[in-house]
Amino acid sequence: MLAKTFGSAVYGVNAHIITIEVNVISGTKVFIVGLADSAVKESEQRIESAMKHLGYHMPRQKTVVNLAPADVKKEGSSYDLPIALGILKSSGQINADDLDKYVIMGELSLDGILRPIKGVLPIAVEARKSGFKGFILPKENAGEAAIVNNIDVIGVETLQEAIDFLEGFKQITPLVIDTRDVFFASQNVYDVDFSNVQGQENIKRALEIAAAGGHNVIMIGPPGAGKTMLAKRLSTILPPLTLFEALETTKIHSVAGKIKGQGLVATRPFRSPHHTISDVAMVGGGGIPQPGEISLAHNGVLFLDELPEFKRTVLEVMRQPLEERKVAIARAKVSVEFPANFMLIASMNPCPCGYYNHPEKECVCPPGAVQRYLNKISGPLLDRIDLHVEVTPVSFDQMTSDRKMESSEVIRERVIHARDVQKDRFKETPEIFCNAMMPSQMVKEICQINDAGKALLKTAMERLGLSARAYDRILKVSRTIADLALSKEIKIEHLAEAIQYRSLDREDWAGNS
């Protein structure tokens, strides 16, 4: 007898419905066809063991399992549950008339207990879009799937529980979550806050500018100056995620298996990979294309600590995603695209020993070491970083001060006002929503300065030895500073402040090393 169940395959951050046809006919052996990988084919052993444990049996006849469409690759162990139910239905061991009304996914253990799977959210979205009544899946994943409304989310713990539900022996109330309530309850809940950071007002100001304009930042300073501590707090002053951004971010984390029952990702991600990370782990890929760190940081912050210590190839593969805000991964049989719209914040020591330009400690690096250390970061990558900020150690008096510091919430309000100004400015170009995204032609139109400003910029470029690539960056940053000040024009003071954030472009930087 022919039985049909439905599952799903995830490619990138989108899912596609897979029809699972099972037919038990005369003969022997089990055949799983339809471009299934080894993990899918191994399901036969898991399914047989689970069936025997629950008192069912694997048919001693020829069993053909077809995963359609046959030209789409199926990967992973999450097809165990729909294949098992299809075999039981086809062999007449169960009467599940509603089997074709649900998308069913889940990995079976040998005793019939269901293990959680990846990519639940995009599957739930596709199931609703395709008109299915519901989604049967492991109970641990139910909270994630319930983010999608207008579809019955049935969480089950075992194969037997799924059978009992489909045969009408057990009633399971679909899990319902008010997505907006969950979203707003979890929004802007962070473990860290700028109010805990004593001193470093100039660095906080630079990070506020970066957040307001979506600018990438690099912080240069000695060990223990507070670079990592400050970077971890950047996401707390970014504008809150919109519900659309939260769903988009959750999709990526779902595909990567990073949700772990928490449901909706309501705060901006902060990713901090170690400098030993590989190219694939950074941008994504692998035999089964998975999102990398730059996609997991989508709508949030990617922090690269000790930037020169990262492999050159890792840094170079980031250049295109930084520009296009997405990453395309092509394989022989599949091409997927992951979003990668993130803010890059990097930190580095000024030299190998870490104490070049330190106010108290002496640098012990040999001649030329500082420049060689800096040269580990390519010019094209540095081109994509708008603010260069020098971080100096906090004095003892500042550390022990009782002065109350500004909270992240107060800073975030100013950032939101500046972003609102930019949202209105770029309303005709929806692909651009912050100053950092402006192309050169738009910079000329929007970041106009008066004659006094041009004279200041010319003097700065000549005296400080700023490179040509600094010109557009300075104008973009000065526009953001003006937005924070709610000024329609870029004033001299805005331009002057922007100029100081180009430390690494100065010809005298590391010149005396």
C-alpha positions as CSV (number, residue, x, y, z in Angstrom):
1,M,0.0,0.0,0.0
2,L,1.3,3.5,-0.9
3,A,1.5,6.0,1.9
4,K,2.5,9.6,1.8
5,T,4.0,11.9,4.4
6,F,5.5,15.3,4.1
7,G,8.8,16.7,5.4
8,S,11.0,19.6,4.5
9,A,14.5,20.4,3.3
10,V,16.3,23.6,4.4
11,Y,18.5,25.5,1.9
12,G,20.1,28.7,3.2
13,V,17.4,30.3,5.4
14,N,14.5,29.0,3.3
15,A,12.7,25.6,3.4
16,H,11.1,23.5,0.7
17,I,8.4,20.8,1.2
18,I,9.6,17.2,0.5
19,T,7.0,14.5,-0.3
20,I,7.9,11.2,1.3
21,E,6.3,8.3,-0.5
22,V,6.5,4.8,1.0
23,N,5.4,1.6,-0.7
24,V,5.7,-1.9,0.8
25,I,5.6,-4.5,-2.0
26,S,6.7,-8.1,-2.5
27,G,10.5,-8.6,-2.2
28,T,13.1,-7.9,0.4
29,K,15.3,-5.0,1.6
30,V,14.7,-1.3,2.2
31,F,15.5,1.2,-0.5
32,I,15.7,5.0,0.2
33,V,15.8,6.9,-3.0
34,G,15.6,10.6,-4.1
35,L,19.2,12.0,-3.7
36,A,19.4,11.1,0.0
37,D,22.7,11.5,1.8
38,S,24.3,8.9,4.1
39,A,22.6,10.3,7.3
40,V,19.1,9.8,5.6
41,K,20.0,6.3,4.5
42,E,21.2,5.4,8.0
43,S,17.7,6.1,9.2
44,E,16.7,2.6,8.4
45,Q,18.6,1.2,11.4
46,R,17.3,3.9,13.8
47,I,13.7,3.4,12.6
48,E,13.8,-0.5,12.9
49,S,15.2,-0.3,16.4
50,A,12.6,2.3,17.5
51,M,9.8,0.3,16.0
52,K,10.8,-2.9,17.8
53,H,11.2,-1.1,21.0
54,L,7.6,0.1,20.8
55,G,6.2,-3.3,19.7
56,Y,6.0,-2.6,16.0
57,H,8.0,-4.4,13.3
58,M,9.9,-3.5,10.1
59,P,8.1,-5.1,7.1
60,R,10.0,-8.2,5.8
61,Q,9.1,-7.1,2.3
62,K,10.6,-4.8,-0.3
63,T,10.1,-1.2,1.1
64,V,10.7,1.7,-1.2
65,V,11.0,5.2,0.3
66,N,11.0,8.0,-2.3
67,L,11.9,11.5,-1.3
68,A,10.5,13.8,-3.9
69,P,11.5,15.9,-5.8
70,A,14.3,13.4,-6.6
71,D,16.7,16.0,-7.9
72,V,16.9,18.0,-4.6
73,K,19.5,16.8,-2.1
74,K,18.2,15.6,1.2
75,E,20.5,15.8,4.2
76,G,20.5,15.0,7.9
77,S,18.7,12.8,10.3
78,S,15.4,14.8,10.7
79,Y,13.5,12.6,8.1
80,D,13.4,9.6,10.6
81,L,10.0,10.4,12.0
82,P,8.1,11.0,8.7
83,I,9.7,7.9,7.1
84,A,8.9,5.7,10.1
85,L,5.2,6.9,10.1
86,G,5.1,6.3,6.3
87,I,6.4,2.7,6.7
88,L,3.9,1.9,9.5
89,K,1.0,3.3,7.5
90,S,2.1,1.5,4.3
91,S,2.5,-1.8,6.1
92,G,-1.0,-1.5,7.7
93,Q,0.3,-1.3,11.3
94,I,-1.4,2.1,11.9
95,N,-4.4,3.9,10.5
96,A,-3.4,7.5,10.3
97,D,-5.9,9.2,7.9
98,D,-4.6,12.7,8.6
99,L,-1.0,11.8,7.8
100,D,-0.9,14.0,4.7
101,K,-2.2,17.1,6.5
102,Y,1.0,17.7,8.5
103,V,4.6,18.4,7.8
104,I,6.5,16.0,10.0
105,M,10.1,16.1,11.1
106,G,12.2,14.6,13.8
107,E,15.3,12.5,14.6
108,L,14.6,9.1,16.3
109,S,16.7,7.6,19.0
110,L,16.9,3.8,19.2
111,D,14.2,3.6,21.8
112,G,11.7,5.8,19.9
113,I,12.4,9.1,21.7
114,L,12.6,12.2,19.5
115,R,15.7,14.4,19.4
116,P,15.6,18.1,18.5
117,I,16.4,19.2,14.9
118,K,17.7,22.3,13.2
119,G,15.9,24.7,10.9
120,V,12.5,24.5,12.5
121,L,11.5,28.1,12.0
122,P,11.9,28.2,8.2
123,I,10.1,24.8,7.9
124,A,7.2,26.2,9.9
125,V,7.0,29.2,7.7
126,E,7.0,27.0,4.6
127,A,4.4,24.6,6.0
128,R,2.0,27.5,6.6
129,K,2.7,29.0,3.2
130,S,1.9,25.6,1.6
131,G,-1.4,25.3,3.3
132,F,-0.7,22.4,5.8
133,K,-2.9,22.0,8.8
134,G,0.0,21.6,11.2
135,F,3.6,20.7,12.0
136,I,4.5,17.6,14.0
137,L,8.0,17.8,15.5
138,P,10.1,17.1,18.6
139,K,8.7,18.9,21.7
140,E,12.0,20.7,22.4
141,N,11.5,22.5,19.1
142,A,7.9,23.4,19.5
143,G,8.5,26.8,21.1
144,E,10.6,27.8,18.1
145,A,8.0,26.7,15.6
146,A,5.1,28.3,17.5
147,I,6.5,31.8,16.6
148,V,4.7,31.1,13.3
149,N,0.9,31.7,13.7
150,N,-2.0,30.2,11.9
151,I,-0.6,26.6,11.9
152,D,-1.0,23.9,14.5
153,V,2.3,23.2,16.2
154,I,2.2,19.7,17.7
155,G,5.2,18.9,19.9
156,V,5.7,15.2,20.6
157,E,8.3,13.4,22.7
158,T,8.2,9.9,21.2
159,L,7.3,8.1,18.0
160,Q,4.4,6.4,20.0
161,E,3.0,9.8,21.0
162,A,3.0,10.9,17.3
163,I,1.2,7.6,16.4
164,D,-1.4,8.1,19.1
165,F,-2.1,11.7,18.1
166,L,-2.5,10.8,14.4
167,E,-4.8,7.8,15.2
168,G,-6.9,10.0,17.5
169,F,-6.0,8.1,20.7
170,K,-4.4,11.2,22.3
171,Q,-5.4,14.8,22.1
172,I,-2.5,17.3,22.0
173,T,-3.3,21.0,22.2
174,P,-1.3,22.9,19.6
175,L,1.2,25.2,21.2
176,V,0.3,28.9,20.8
177,I,2.7,31.7,21.5
178,D,1.9,35.4,21.2
179,T,4.9,36.4,19.2
180,R,4.6,40.1,19.9
181,D,4.3,39.6,23.7
182,V,7.5,37.4,23.7
183,F,9.3,39.8,21.4
184,F,8.6,42.9,23.5
185,A,9.2,41.1,26.8
186,S,12.7,40.0,25.7
187,Q,13.6,43.2,23.8
188,N,16.7,45.1,25.0
189,V,17.4,42.7,27.8
190,Y,21.2,42.6,28.1
191,D,23.6,41.3,30.7
192,V,26.0,44.3,30.3
193,D,25.5,48.1,30.3
194,F,27.6,51.2,29.6
195,S,26.8,52.5,33.1
196,N,29.3,49.9,34.4
197,V,32.2,51.4,32.5
198,Q,34.1,54.1,34.4
199,G,35.9,56.7,32.3
200,Q,36.7,56.1,28.6
201,E,34.2,58.9,27.6
202,N,36.0,59.5,24.3
203,I,35.6,55.8,23.3
204,K,32.0,55.7,24.4
205,R,31.4,58.7,22.2
206,A,33.1,57.0,19.2
207,L,30.9,53.9,19.7
208,E,27.8,56.0,19.9
209,I,28.7,57.6,16.6
210,A,29.4,54.2,15.1
211,A,26.0,52.9,16.3
212,A,24.2,56.0,15.1
213,G,25.5,55.7,11.5
214,G,26.1,51.9,11.3
215,H,29.9,52.5,10.9
216,N,32.5,49.8,11.4
217,V,35.1,50.5,14.1
218,I,38.6,49.5,15.0
219,M,40.0,50.1,18.5
220,I,43.8,50.3,19.0
221,G,45.2,50.1,22.5
222,P,47.4,48.2,24.9
223,P,46.3,45.1,26.8
224,G,43.9,45.8,29.6
225,A,42.7,49.2,28.3
226,G,39.1,47.9,28.1
227,K,38.7,47.3,24.4
228,T,36.8,44.0,24.8
229,M,34.7,45.4,27.6
230,L,33.6,48.3,25.5
231,A,33.0,46.2,22.4
232,K,30.6,43.9,24.3
233,R,28.4,46.8,25.1
234,L,28.0,48.2,21.6
235,S,24.9,46.0,20.8
236,T,23.2,47.5,23.9
237,I,23.1,51.0,22.3
238,L,22.0,49.9,18.8
239,P,18.3,50.6,17.9
240,P,16.0,47.7,19.1
241,L,15.3,45.0,16.6
242,T,12.1,45.3,14.6
243,L,9.8,42.2,14.6
244,F,10.8,41.6,11.0
245,E,14.5,41.8,11.9
246,A,14.0,39.5,14.9
247,L,12.3,36.8,12.7
248,E,15.0,37.1,10.1
249,T,17.7,36.7,12.7
250,T,15.9,33.8,14.4
251,K,15.8,32.0,11.0
252,I,19.5,32.1,10.7
253,H,20.1,30.9,14.3
254,S,17.5,28.2,13.8
255,V,19.3,26.8,10.7
256,A,22.5,26.8,12.6
257,G,20.9,25.0,15.6
258,K,21.6,27.9,18.0
259,I,18.1,28.5,19.3
260,K,18.0,25.8,22.1
261,G,14.3,26.3,22.9
262,Q,14.5,30.0,23.5
263,G,12.2,30.9,20.7
264,L,12.5,34.3,19.2
265,V,15.9,36.1,19.1
266,A,14.7,39.5,20.4
267,T,18.1,41.2,21.1
268,R,20.8,42.1,18.6
269,P,23.4,39.3,18.2
270,F,27.0,39.8,19.4
271,R,29.4,37.3,17.9
272,S,33.1,37.1,19.0
273,P,34.9,34.3,17.1
274,H,38.5,33.3,18.2
275,H,41.3,34.4,15.9
276,T,42.0,30.7,15.0
277,I,38.7,30.5,13.1
278,S,38.8,29.0,9.6
279,D,37.5,30.7,6.4
280,V,34.4,28.4,6.3
281,A,33.5,28.9,9.9
282,M,33.7,32.7,9.4
283,V,31.7,33.1,6.1
284,G,29.7,29.8,6.1
285,G,29.8,26.7,3.9
286,G,30.8,23.1,4.4
287,G,29.4,20.0,2.8
288,I,26.0,20.9,4.1
289,P,26.1,24.7,3.7
290,Q,25.7,26.3,7.1
291,P,25.7,30.0,8.1
292,G,29.1,31.3,9.4
293,E,29.9,33.8,12.1
294,I,29.2,36.8,9.8
295,S,25.6,35.5,9.2
296,L,25.1,34.7,12.9
297,A,25.9,38.4,13.5
298,H,23.3,39.5,11.0
299,N,21.4,42.6,12.4
300,G,24.0,42.7,15.2
301,V,27.7,43.0,15.9
302,L,30.7,41.0,14.8
303,F,33.7,41.5,17.2
304,L,37.1,40.5,16.0
305,D,39.5,40.7,18.9
306,E,43.2,40.9,18.1
307,L,42.5,41.6,14.4
308,P,46.1,41.1,13.1
309,E,46.2,37.6,14.6
310,F,43.4,36.4,12.3
311,K,44.5,34.5,9.2
312,R,44.9,36.7,6.2
313,T,42.6,34.6,4.2
314,V,39.8,34.8,6.8
315,L,40.0,38.6,6.7
316,E,40.0,38.8,3.0
317,V,36.9,36.6,2.5
318,M,35.0,39.2,4.6
319,R,35.5,42.0,2.2
320,Q,32.7,41.2,-0.2
321,P,30.1,40.5,2.6
322,L,31.0,43.8,4.2
323,E,30.1,45.5,0.9
324,E,27.1,43.5,-0.2
325,R,25.8,42.6,3.3
326,K,25.1,39.0,2.2
327,V,27.2,35.9,1.4
328,A,26.7,33.5,-1.5
329,I,27.9,29.9,-1.1
330,A,28.1,27.8,-4.3
331,R,28.5,24.0,-4.3
332,A,28.3,21.5,-7.1
333,K,24.6,20.6,-6.4
334,V,23.3,23.6,-4.5
335,S,23.9,27.4,-4.1
336,V,22.6,29.2,-1.1
337,E,22.6,32.7,0.1
338,F,22.8,33.9,3.7
339,P,22.2,37.5,4.9
340,A,25.2,39.2,6.6
341,N,24.2,42.7,7.5
342,F,26.4,43.3,10.6
343,M,28.5,46.0,12.2
344,L,32.2,45.1,12.4
345,I,34.0,46.2,15.5
346,A,37.7,45.1,15.7
347,S,40.4,45.6,18.3
348,M,44.2,45.3,18.2
349,N,47.3,46.0,20.1
350,P,49.4,48.8,18.6
351,C,52.4,46.5,18.3
352,P,53.4,42.9,19.0
353,C,54.4,43.7,22.7
354,G,51.3,45.9,23.0
355,Y,52.9,49.0,24.5
356,Y,53.7,51.3,21.5
357,N,52.5,54.8,22.4
358,H,51.7,53.7,26.0
359,P,51.8,56.7,28.4
360,E,53.8,54.7,31.1
361,K,55.2,51.5,29.7
362,E,58.0,51.3,27.1
363,C,57.6,49.4,23.8
364,V,60.3,46.7,23.4
365,C,59.5,45.8,19.8
366,P,62.5,46.0,17.3
367,P,62.6,48.7,14.6
368,G,59.9,48.2,11.9
369,A,57.9,45.8,14.0
370,V,54.9,48.2,14.5
371,Q,54.5,48.8,10.8
372,R,54.9,45.1,10.0
373,Y,52.2,44.3,12.6
374,L,49.9,46.8,11.1
375,N,50.5,45.5,7.6
376,K,48.9,42.3,8.5
377,I,45.6,44.1,7.9
378,S,45.1,44.7,4.2
379,G,44.3,48.2,2.8
380,P,41.0,47.0,1.2
381,L,39.8,45.7,4.6
382,L,40.9,48.9,6.3
383,D,39.0,50.8,3.7
384,R,35.8,49.4,5.0
385,I,36.4,50.6,8.6
386,D,35.2,54.2,9.1
387,L,36.4,54.9,12.7
388,H,39.9,54.3,14.0
389,V,39.9,54.9,17.8
390,E,42.9,54.9,20.1
391,V,42.2,53.5,23.5
392,T,44.3,54.4,26.5
393,P,44.3,52.8,29.9
394,V,41.9,54.2,32.6
395,S,43.6,56.0,35.4
396,F,43.3,54.8,39.0
397,D,41.2,57.9,39.9
398,Q,38.8,57.2,37.1
399,M,38.4,53.5,38.1
400,T,37.6,54.4,41.7
401,S,35.4,57.3,40.9
402,D,31.8,57.3,42.3
403,R,30.6,59.4,39.4
404,K,27.5,57.9,37.8
405,M,28.0,56.9,34.2
406,E,25.4,57.2,31.4
407,S,23.4,54.0,30.9
408,S,23.1,52.2,27.6
409,E,19.4,53.2,27.5
410,V,20.2,56.9,27.5
411,I,22.8,56.6,24.8
412,R,20.5,54.4,22.8
413,E,17.8,57.1,22.7
414,R,20.2,59.5,21.0
415,V,21.2,56.8,18.6
416,I,17.5,56.1,17.7
417,H,16.9,59.8,17.1
418,A,19.9,59.9,14.7
419,R,18.7,56.8,12.9
420,D,15.2,58.3,12.5
421,V,16.8,61.2,10.7
422,Q,18.6,58.9,8.4
423,K,15.5,56.8,7.8
424,D,13.7,59.9,6.6
425,R,16.8,60.9,4.5
426,F,17.0,57.5,2.7
427,K,13.2,56.8,2.4
428,E,13.5,56.8,-1.4
429,T,16.3,54.2,-1.3
430,P,15.2,51.4,1.0
431,E,18.4,49.4,0.4
432,I,20.2,52.2,2.2
433,F,19.1,52.9,5.7
434,C,22.2,54.4,7.5
435,N,25.0,56.8,6.6
436,A,27.7,54.1,6.5
437,M,25.9,52.5,3.5
438,M,26.1,55.6,1.3
439,P,28.0,55.1,-2.0
440,S,30.5,57.8,-3.1
441,Q,28.1,59.6,-5.4
442,M,25.5,59.9,-2.6
443,V,28.2,61.2,-0.2
444,K,28.9,64.1,-2.6
445,E,25.2,65.0,-2.7
446,I,24.3,64.6,1.0
447,C,27.6,65.4,2.8
448,Q,28.2,68.8,1.4
449,I,30.5,71.1,3.4
450,N,31.1,74.9,3.2
451,D,34.3,76.6,2.2
452,A,35.6,76.7,5.8
453,G,35.0,73.0,6.1
454,K,36.8,72.3,2.8
455,A,39.7,74.3,4.0
456,L,39.8,72.4,7.3
457,L,39.7,69.0,5.6
458,K,42.4,70.0,3.1
459,T,44.7,71.2,5.9
460,A,44.0,68.0,7.9
461,M,44.8,65.7,4.9
462,E,48.0,67.6,4.2
463,R,49.3,68.0,7.7
464,L,48.3,64.6,9.1
465,G,49.2,62.9,5.9
466,L,45.7,61.3,5.5
467,S,45.2,59.1,2.5
468,A,42.6,59.6,-0.2
469,R,40.5,56.7,1.1
470,A,39.9,58.7,4.3
471,Y,38.1,61.5,2.5
472,D,34.7,59.8,2.1
473,R,34.9,58.1,5.5
474,I,35.4,61.5,7.2
475,L,32.4,63.0,5.4
476,K,30.2,60.0,6.3
477,V,31.2,60.1,10.0
478,S,30.8,63.9,10.1
479,R,27.3,63.5,8.7
480,T,26.4,61.1,11.5
481,I,27.9,63.4,14.1
482,A,25.7,66.2,12.7
483,D,22.6,63.8,12.9
484,L,23.4,63.1,16.5
485,A,23.4,66.9,17.1
486,L,20.1,67.2,15.1
487,S,21.9,69.6,12.7
488,K,20.9,69.8,9.1
489,E,24.3,71.0,8.1
490,I,27.8,69.6,8.7
491,K,29.5,72.2,10.8
492,I,33.2,72.7,11.4
493,E,33.1,71.0,14.8
494,H,31.4,67.9,13.3
495,L,34.1,67.7,10.7
496,A,36.9,68.3,13.2
497,E,35.6,65.4,15.4
498,A,35.4,63.1,12.4
499,I,39.0,63.8,11.4
500,Q,40.4,62.6,14.7
501,Y,38.9,59.1,14.0
502,R,41.4,58.3,11.3
503,S,44.4,57.3,13.3
504,L,45.7,54.5,11.1
505,D,45.6,56.7,8.0
506,R,48.2,59.1,9.4
507,E,51.6,58.9,7.8
508,D,53.3,59.4,11.1
509,W,51.5,56.4,12.7
510,A,54.2,53.8,13.5
511,G,56.6,56.0,11.7
512,N,59.1,56.1,14.6
513,S,59.0,52.4,15.3
